[in-house]
Amino acid sequence: MLHASRAPLPATAPIVSMSRTLAVASLLGLIALGLAWELWLSPLRPGGSWLALKVLPLCLPLIGLLKNRMYTYRWVSLVVWLYFTEGVVRAWGDRPPGNTLALLQVLLCLCLFAACLLHVRMRQRSAAAATTTSTATVS
């Protein structure tokens, strides 16, 4: 039985599409920030550093998020904590502007995690509601 707060959501509920948009935007923001940070804004070495390659793992889930694959949302919500940890460490230890960029990375990581969490939860709720509805009509 569904409670009033657990009302079924259509698969295309606005919150699902909003969370998808926020996840993709946050991921793109992390990629752009990582490249700009390590190549131009505050590289470890003048002229850029190889640390810019840290964004390559972020490029892999982009296709999965754009194709709306549930599995991708789940594993991105775990991988993002590596970038969160890097952001916290560098926010604590870097000098300006590096620490400010690190705080921005932490914020983007939190947005990405929240968007993935919300997206997975809403899609699971929608699938459960659809299953409940289909079994109720069959019975």
C-alpha positions in Angstrom: 0.0 0.0 0.0 1.3 3.5 -0.9 1.3 6.3 1.6 0.3 9.8 0.7 4.0 10.9 0.8 4.9 8.0 -1.5 2.5 8.8 -4.3 3.5 7.2 -7.6 5.6 9.3 -9.9 5.4 9.2 -13.7 8.7 8.0 -15.3 9.1 11.5 -16.8 8.4 13.4 -13.6 9.9 16.9 -13.7 12.1 16.1 -10.7 13.6 13.2 -12.6 14.5 15.3 -15.5 15.7 18.1 -13.3 18.0 15.7 -11.4 19.3 14.4 -14.7 20.1 17.9 -15.9 21.8 18.8 -12.6 23.9 15.6 -12.7 25.1 16.2 -16.3 25.8 19.9 -15.6 27.7 19.1 -12.4 29.8 16.5 -14.2 30.5 18.8 -17.1 31.4 21.5 -14.6 33.9 19.2 -12.9 35.5 18.3 -16.2 35.8 22.0 -17.2 37.0 23.0 -13.8 39.6 20.2 -13.7 41.0 21.1 -17.1 41.0 24.9 -16.5 42.5 24.5 -13.0 45.4 22.3 -14.0 46.1 23.9 -17.4 45.6 27.7 -16.9 44.1 28.9 -13.7 46.5 27.5 -11.0 48.6 24.6 -12.4 51.2 22.9 -10.2 53.9 23.8 -12.8 53.9 26.9 -15.1 52.4 26.1 -18.4 50.1 23.3 -17.1 50.6 19.9 -15.5 49.8 16.3 -16.2 47.4 16.4 -13.3 44.8 17.6 -15.9 44.5 13.9 -16.8 42.5 13.5 -13.7 39.4 14.5 -15.7 39.6 11.5 -18.0 37.7 9.2 -15.6 35.0 11.8 -15.4 34.5 11.6 -19.2 33.5 7.9 -19.1 30.2 8.3 -17.2 29.1 11.3 -19.3 27.8 9.0 -22.0 25.9 6.9 -19.5 24.3 9.9 -17.9 23.3 11.3 -21.3 21.8 7.9 -22.2 20.0 7.9 -18.8 21.5 4.6 -17.6 20.6 3.9 -14.0 23.8 1.9 -13.4 25.9 4.9 -14.3 24.1 7.2 -11.8 24.8 4.6 -9.1 28.5 4.2 -9.7 29.1 8.0 -10.3 27.6 8.7 -6.9 30.5 6.6 -5.5 33.3 7.7 -7.7 32.6 11.4 -7.1 33.8 11.0 -3.5 37.4 10.6 -4.8 37.2 14.1 -6.4 35.4 15.4 -3.2 38.4 14.2 -1.1 40.9 15.8 -3.5 39.0 19.0 -3.3 38.9 19.0 0.5 42.6 18.2 0.8 43.6 20.9 -1.7 41.2 23.5 -0.2 43.0 22.9 3.1 46.6 22.9 1.7 46.7 25.1 -1.4 47.2 28.8 -1.5 44.8 31.1 -3.4 43.5 30.7 -6.1 44.0 26.9 -5.7 42.0 26.7 -2.5 39.1 28.6 -4.0 39.1 26.3 -7.0 39.2 23.3 -4.7 36.1 24.6 -2.8 34.3 25.0 -6.1 35.3 21.4 -6.9 33.8 20.3 -3.5 30.6 22.2 -4.3 30.3 20.5 -7.7 30.9 17.1 -6.2 28.2 17.6 -3.7 25.8 18.8 -6.4 26.6 15.7 -8.5 26.2 13.3 -5.6 22.8 14.9 -4.6 21.6 14.8 -8.2 22.6 11.2 -8.7 21.0 10.2 -5.4 17.8 12.0 -6.1 17.6 10.6 -9.7 18.1 7.0 -8.6 15.6 7.4 -5.7 12.9 9.0 -7.9 13.4 6.4 -10.7 13.2 3.5 -8.3 10.0 5.0 -6.7 8.5 5.4 -10.2 9.4 1.8 -11.1 8.0 0.5 -7.8 4.8 2.4 -8.4 4.5 1.0 -12.0 5.1 -2.5 -10.7 2.4 -2.1 -8.0 0.0 -0.6 -10.5 0.6 -3.4 -13.0 0.2 -6.2 -10.4 -3.0 -4.5 -9.1 -4.5 -4.4 -12.6 -3.5 -8.0 -13.3 -5.0 -9.3 -10.0 
